[in-house]
Amino acid sequence: MRRLPRLTGKQVIAALKRGGFAIARIKGSHHLMKHPDGRTTLVPVHSGEHVGPGLLKNILQACEMTTDDFEKLL
């Protein structure tokens, strides 16, 4: 299994936007990303902090995306 890259919340959001997701709403530092086919996920954006590998794995599972698919969007 591949290692997940260390990314900030902004980098995760930018990659998901390239994958067809859009920001549905923002509440505090949490961005709800929604895809036209109904998939949704929540991405925290805290300045100076990286999204942990476990949380990134959960985000990708919610997006029904593999690590390889996500890396192509980076």
N, C-alpha and C positions, 0 to 999 in steps of 0.2 A: 504494500500500500504506500502511496506517495505521501510525503509530508506536505501539509498545507502551508502556504506562504504566510508570512507575517504582514498583515495589512492594517491600515487605519480604517475607520468607519467610512470615511469619504472615498477611499479607494474601492471598498466593497460596493458602495452605492454606485460609483462610476461604472464598475464592471457590470453590475446588474442592469443599469440603464442600457448598456450596449446589448444586453441580452433580452431587451424588450420590456423590462420592468419600469415603472414610473412611481414617483413619490405620491402616495395617496393622501397622507397627512403627516404632520409632525407634532409630537407632543413632548415638549421639553427637548431632550437630546436624542429621542428615539424616533426614527423615521420608518413609517409603514410603507413598504414597497409592494406594489400590486402589479400583476401581469394581466393582460387582457383575457387570458384563458382562465383566470380565477385564482391562480397561485398567489399567496401572500407570504411576507416575512417581515420581521421587525429587525432593524439594524441600529445599534447604538452608535452615536457619533460623539465621542468625548475627545477633546483636543489633547494631543500629545500621547494618547493611549492607543494601543493596538487591540484589534479584535482577537481574542484568544483562540487557540486551535479548536477547542471543544465547541465554542459558540459559532465559529465559522462553519464547522461540520454541521451543526444544527440548522444554520441558515441555508446551507446547500441542500440539506434534506427537505426543508420546507419548500425550497424552490424546485425540488425534484431535479437536481442538477448534479452531475458527477464532478469530481475534482478536475478531471481533464477538460470537461466542458467549460468550467469556470476559468481555468488557466488560459484558455483560448480567448476569453473575453478581456483579460488583463492587458 
